Amino acid sequence: MRTHHELPDLKQKKVLVTGGAGFIGSNLIEALLQAGAKVTCLDNFATGHRHNLESALKDTGFKLIEGDIREMEICRRACANQEIVLHQAALGSVPRSIHDPVTSNEVNINGFLNMLVAARDAGVARFVYAASSSTYGDSKQLPKVEDIIGKPLSPYAITKYVNELYADVFARTYGFQTIGLRYFNVFGRRQDPQGAYAAVIPKWVKQFICHESPVINGDGEYSRDFTYIDNVIQANMLAATTENPAALNEVYNVAYGDRTTLNELASWLREELSAYDAAIAQVEILHGPFRTGDIPHSLASIEKARQLLGYNPRFDLKAGLKEACHWYFHHL
């Protein structure tokens, strides 16, 4: 079991994690259990995996509810007697939402609203939810600051922006405490390399390990603010426990605050993985067409989270890649 630094004391706190069998959710559950919380996980296993919960299921402080956030009764059952909700359940992926906007909308908007209502009615003290950097849309400004966004460029981006609007209305109308965390390109252990909508880092790692050439969409000069999972855990813990009234009912960028091109990312991954298998150094990196809905550059300002939440990310991209590659090499 890894130790997470700077974990707040959550002894006996009752925390619900939706989407807890997913990549981010399962890592949050591990950290919460380590911090002494009593954790309930709600997941329908549409994109999450039971094997992500293996260690949690052995913990007496853990409970699993299998169900879908699109069903209000399930949401009410999951929220009963909870003090904090960390809402991670969503259908991720811009391409998925372009292919099937209706299901993305049902899960990400209707499901989100169900969770807000259920949490409010159950007297939950704080609702922390996964927002997204896709909300910045066509805004050209770099770095991205929370109060300047553009027009959304995909159905997924629309759903995540609507989440923020709903959370804000619930805060104003019902005095409900919400905090939104706009994740920027999160990566790390347990992120699934399989499937049509796999994120770029696990997908490329798997290809390199199999000596297959990864394909970069476009010329590779698009850049992203890649964020290691432990930084995201830190942000969620701070959001769940902050006692700073000015920090509540806000949205925050959760990132490292640095950008890397896809060309740089591919060559660093190849270099990192060749330490485990020298043949990987010879794998060629290919280029394909640009992808619809992709924004050219993404870079977060993390000043707001630093000032109001005390967020201080410990892992830059290279440190995160080192950890992630080690994990993948022993688990794929």
C-alpha positions as CSV (number, residue, x, y, z in Angstrom):
1,M,0.0,0.0,0.0
2,R,1.5,3.3,-1.0
3,T,1.4,6.2,1.5
4,H,-0.1,9.4,0.4
5,H,1.5,12.5,1.8
6,E,-0.3,15.4,3.4
7,L,-3.5,13.3,4.0
8,P,-5.9,15.1,6.3
9,D,-7.4,13.2,9.2
10,L,-10.7,11.7,8.0
11,K,-11.1,9.2,10.9
12,Q,-14.7,7.8,10.8
13,K,-15.9,10.4,8.3
14,K,-18.5,8.9,6.0
15,V,-17.5,9.6,2.4
16,L,-19.4,8.5,-0.7
17,V,-17.3,8.2,-3.9
18,T,-19.4,7.8,-7.1
19,G,-17.5,6.2,-10.0
20,G,-15.3,4.6,-7.4
21,A,-14.3,1.6,-9.5
22,G,-12.8,4.0,-12.1
23,F,-9.3,5.2,-12.4
24,I,-9.6,8.4,-10.3
25,G,-12.3,7.1,-8.0
26,S,-10.4,3.9,-7.0
27,N,-7.3,5.9,-6.2
28,L,-9.4,8.3,-4.1
29,I,-11.0,5.4,-2.2
30,E,-7.5,4.0,-1.4
31,A,-6.4,7.3,0.0
32,L,-9.6,7.9,1.9
33,L,-9.4,4.5,3.6
34,Q,-5.8,5.2,4.5
35,A,-6.9,8.4,6.1
36,G,-9.4,6.6,8.3
37,A,-12.6,7.3,6.4
38,K,-15.7,5.0,6.2
39,V,-16.1,4.8,2.4
40,T,-19.1,3.9,0.2
41,C,-18.5,3.4,-3.5
42,L,-21.3,3.7,-6.1
43,D,-20.5,2.4,-9.5
44,N,-22.4,0.7,-12.4
45,F,-19.1,-0.8,-13.9
46,A,-19.8,0.8,-17.3
47,T,-16.3,2.0,-17.5
48,G,-14.9,1.1,-14.0
49,H,-13.4,-2.3,-13.1
50,R,-13.9,-4.6,-10.1
51,H,-10.2,-5.3,-10.0
52,N,-9.6,-1.6,-9.1
53,L,-11.4,-2.3,-5.8
54,E,-9.6,-5.4,-4.8
55,S,-7.8,-4.0,-1.8
56,A,-10.8,-1.8,-0.8
57,L,-13.1,-4.8,-0.7
58,K,-10.9,-6.4,2.0
59,D,-11.3,-3.3,4.2
60,T,-14.0,-3.3,6.9
61,G,-14.5,0.4,6.4
62,F,-15.6,0.0,2.8
63,K,-19.0,-0.7,1.2
64,L,-19.9,-1.2,-2.4
65,I,-23.2,-0.3,-4.0
66,E,-23.7,-1.4,-7.5
67,G,-26.0,1.0,-9.4
68,D,-26.4,3.8,-11.9
69,I,-26.6,7.5,-11.1
70,R,-29.3,7.8,-13.7
71,E,-31.7,6.1,-11.1
72,M,-32.7,8.5,-8.4
73,E,-33.5,5.7,-5.9
74,I,-30.0,4.4,-6.2
75,C,-28.6,7.9,-5.6
76,R,-30.7,8.3,-2.5
77,R,-29.6,5.0,-1.1
78,A,-26.0,5.8,-1.7
79,C,-26.2,9.3,-0.1
80,A,-28.0,8.2,3.0
81,N,-26.0,9.0,6.2
82,Q,-23.0,10.4,4.1
83,E,-21.1,13.5,5.2
84,I,-19.0,14.1,2.1
85,V,-19.6,13.2,-1.5
86,L,-16.8,13.0,-4.0
87,H,-18.7,12.7,-7.3
88,Q,-16.4,11.2,-10.0
89,A,-19.0,9.2,-11.9
90,A,-19.3,10.4,-15.5
91,L,-19.0,9.2,-19.1
92,G,-15.6,10.7,-20.0
93,S,-14.0,11.2,-23.4
94,V,-14.7,13.9,-26.0
95,P,-14.8,11.4,-28.9
96,R,-17.3,9.2,-27.0
97,S,-19.6,12.2,-26.5
98,I,-19.3,13.1,-30.2
99,H,-20.2,9.6,-31.2
100,D,-23.1,9.3,-28.6
101,P,-24.1,12.7,-27.2
102,V,-27.4,11.4,-25.8
103,T,-25.9,8.9,-23.3
104,S,-23.2,11.4,-22.3
105,N,-25.9,13.9,-21.5
106,E,-28.0,11.4,-19.6
107,V,-25.1,10.3,-17.3
108,N,-23.3,13.6,-17.0
109,I,-26.2,15.9,-16.6
110,N,-29.2,13.9,-15.5
111,G,-27.1,11.7,-13.3
112,F,-25.3,14.7,-11.8
113,L,-28.6,16.5,-11.0
114,N,-29.9,13.3,-9.3
115,M,-26.7,13.2,-7.2
116,L,-27.1,16.9,-6.2
117,V,-30.7,16.4,-5.2
118,A,-30.1,13.1,-3.3
119,A,-27.1,14.7,-1.5
120,R,-29.0,17.8,-0.6
121,D,-32.0,15.8,0.7
122,A,-29.7,13.5,2.7
123,G,-28.1,16.5,4.5
124,V,-24.6,15.9,3.0
125,A,-22.2,18.6,4.3
126,R,-20.1,18.9,1.2
127,F,-20.3,17.9,-2.5
128,V,-17.0,17.9,-4.4
129,Y,-17.3,17.0,-8.0
130,A,-15.1,16.3,-11.0
131,A,-15.3,19.2,-13.4
132,S,-13.2,19.4,-16.6
133,S,-10.7,21.5,-18.4
134,S,-12.8,20.9,-21.6
135,T,-15.0,23.7,-20.2
136,Y,-12.5,26.2,-21.5
137,G,-13.6,25.3,-25.0
138,D,-12.4,27.7,-27.7
139,S,-10.9,30.3,-25.3
140,K,-7.4,31.1,-26.6
141,Q,-6.1,32.5,-23.3
142,L,-3.1,30.8,-21.7
143,P,-2.8,29.9,-18.9
144,K,-6.5,29.1,-18.3
145,V,-7.9,31.0,-15.4
146,E,-11.2,29.8,-13.8
147,D,-13.4,32.8,-14.6
148,I,-12.6,33.1,-18.4
149,I,-14.0,30.3,-20.5
150,G,-15.0,30.0,-24.2
151,K,-17.6,28.2,-26.1
152,P,-17.6,24.4,-25.5
153,L,-16.3,22.3,-28.4
154,S,-18.0,19.0,-27.7
155,P,-21.1,17.5,-26.1
156,Y,-18.8,16.3,-23.2
157,A,-17.6,19.8,-22.6
158,I,-21.2,21.1,-22.5
159,T,-22.2,18.5,-19.9
160,K,-19.3,19.4,-17.6
161,Y,-20.1,23.1,-17.9
162,V,-23.7,22.4,-17.1
163,N,-22.5,20.6,-13.9
164,E,-20.8,23.8,-12.8
165,L,-23.9,25.8,-13.4
166,Y,-26.1,23.4,-11.5
167,A,-23.7,23.2,-8.6
168,D,-23.6,27.0,-8.4
169,V,-27.4,27.2,-8.4
170,F,-27.6,24.6,-5.6
171,A,-25.1,26.6,-3.6
172,R,-27.0,29.9,-4.0
173,T,-30.5,28.5,-3.7
174,Y,-30.2,25.8,-1.1
175,G,-27.1,26.9,0.8
176,F,-25.4,23.6,-0.3
177,Q,-21.6,23.4,-0.1
178,T,-20.1,22.5,-3.5
179,I,-16.6,22.6,-4.9
180,G,-15.8,21.8,-8.5
181,L,-12.3,20.5,-9.6
182,R,-11.5,21.1,-13.3
183,Y,-9.2,18.2,-14.0
184,F,-6.5,18.6,-16.7
185,N,-5.3,15.4,-18.5
186,V,-5.0,13.2,-15.4
187,F,-2.8,10.1,-15.7
188,G,-1.3,7.4,-13.4
189,R,-1.8,3.9,-12.0
190,R,-5.0,2.1,-12.9
191,Q,-5.8,4.3,-15.9
192,D,-7.2,1.9,-18.5
193,P,-5.2,1.4,-21.7
194,Q,-8.0,-0.6,-23.3
195,G,-10.9,0.5,-25.6
196,A,-11.7,3.0,-28.2
197,Y,-11.7,5.9,-25.8
198,A,-8.5,5.2,-23.8
199,A,-6.5,8.2,-22.7
200,V,-3.3,8.9,-24.5
201,I,-0.7,8.0,-21.8
202,P,-1.9,4.5,-20.9
203,K,-2.7,3.8,-24.6
204,W,0.8,4.7,-25.7
205,V,2.5,3.0,-22.8
206,K,0.7,-0.3,-23.7
207,Q,1.7,0.2,-27.4
208,F,5.4,0.8,-26.5
209,I,5.4,-2.2,-24.2
210,C,4.0,-4.3,-27.1
211,H,6.6,-2.8,-29.4
212,E,3.8,-1.1,-31.5
213,S,4.1,2.4,-32.9
214,P,2.0,5.0,-31.1
215,V,0.1,7.4,-33.5
216,I,0.1,11.1,-32.6
217,N,-3.0,13.0,-33.8
218,G,-1.7,15.9,-36.0
219,D,1.8,17.3,-36.0
220,G,2.4,16.6,-32.3
221,E,2.8,20.2,-31.4
222,Y,-0.5,20.4,-29.6
223,S,0.2,20.7,-25.8
224,R,-1.4,19.6,-22.6
225,D,-1.1,20.2,-18.9
226,F,-0.6,16.5,-17.8
227,T,-1.5,15.9,-14.2
228,Y,-0.4,13.0,-12.1
229,I,-3.1,11.2,-10.1
230,D,-1.5,12.0,-6.7
231,N,-1.9,15.7,-7.4
232,V,-5.6,15.0,-8.0
233,I,-5.9,13.1,-4.8
234,Q,-4.4,16.0,-2.9
235,A,-6.9,18.5,-4.5
236,N,-9.9,16.3,-3.6
237,M,-8.7,15.8,0.0
238,L,-8.2,19.6,0.4
239,A,-11.6,20.3,-1.2
240,A,-13.3,17.8,1.1
241,T,-11.8,19.1,4.3
242,T,-11.2,22.9,3.8
243,E,-12.5,25.1,6.5
244,N,-11.9,28.3,4.5
245,P,-15.3,29.8,3.8
246,A,-13.9,31.7,0.8
247,A,-12.9,28.3,-0.8
248,L,-16.5,27.0,-0.9
249,N,-18.8,27.1,-3.9
250,E,-16.0,27.7,-6.3
251,V,-14.4,25.8,-9.2
252,Y,-10.6,25.2,-9.4
253,N,-8.1,24.1,-11.9
254,V,-6.4,20.9,-10.9
255,A,-3.2,20.5,-12.8
256,Y,0.5,20.9,-12.5
257,G,0.7,24.3,-14.2
258,D,3.1,23.3,-17.0
259,R,2.5,22.2,-20.6
260,T,4.1,19.5,-22.7
261,T,3.7,18.8,-26.4
262,L,2.5,15.4,-27.6
263,N,5.9,14.9,-29.4
264,E,7.7,15.5,-26.1
265,L,5.3,13.2,-24.3
266,A,5.9,10.3,-26.7
267,S,9.7,10.6,-26.7
268,W,9.8,10.8,-22.8
269,L,7.5,7.8,-22.5
270,R,9.7,5.8,-24.9
271,E,12.8,6.8,-23.0
272,E,11.3,6.0,-19.6
273,L,10.0,2.6,-20.8
274,S,13.3,1.6,-22.5
275,A,14.8,1.4,-19.0
276,Y,12.6,-1.8,-18.6
277,D,13.0,-3.1,-22.1
278,A,15.9,-1.8,-24.3
279,A,14.0,-2.7,-27.5
280,I,11.4,0.0,-26.8
281,A,14.0,2.6,-27.7
282,Q,13.8,1.5,-31.4
283,V,9.9,1.8,-31.6
284,E,9.0,4.4,-34.2
285,I,6.5,7.2,-33.3
286,L,4.0,7.9,-36.1
287,H,1.6,10.8,-37.0
288,G,-2.0,10.6,-38.1
289,P,-4.7,13.2,-38.8
290,F,-5.9,15.8,-36.4
291,R,-8.9,14.8,-34.2
292,T,-12.2,16.6,-34.2
293,G,-13.0,18.5,-31.0
294,D,-9.4,18.7,-29.8
295,I,-8.2,22.0,-28.5
296,P,-4.7,23.0,-29.6
297,H,-3.2,24.0,-26.2
298,S,-4.1,23.6,-22.6
299,L,-2.3,25.1,-19.6
300,A,-3.7,25.8,-16.2
301,S,-3.1,28.5,-13.8
302,I,-3.2,26.9,-10.4
303,E,-3.0,30.1,-8.4
304,K,-6.6,30.0,-7.2
305,A,-6.3,26.5,-5.8
306,R,-3.0,27.3,-4.2
307,Q,-4.4,30.4,-2.5
308,L,-7.8,29.2,-1.4
309,L,-7.2,25.4,-0.9
310,G,-3.5,25.3,-0.1
311,Y,-3.0,23.1,-3.2
312,N,0.7,22.3,-3.9
313,P,1.2,19.6,-6.5
314,R,4.2,17.5,-5.9
315,F,4.5,15.6,-9.2
316,D,5.5,17.2,-12.4
317,L,5.1,15.3,-15.6
318,K,8.4,13.5,-15.6
319,A,8.1,12.4,-11.9
320,G,4.6,11.2,-12.6
321,L,5.6,9.3,-15.8
322,K,8.4,7.6,-13.8
323,E,5.8,6.3,-11.3
324,A,3.2,5.5,-13.9
325,C,5.6,3.6,-16.2
326,H,6.8,1.5,-13.3
327,W,3.3,0.6,-12.4
328,Y,2.2,-0.3,-15.9
329,F,5.3,-2.3,-16.6
330,H,4.4,-4.5,-13.6
331,H,0.7,-4.6,-14.1
332,L,0.0,-4.8,-17.9
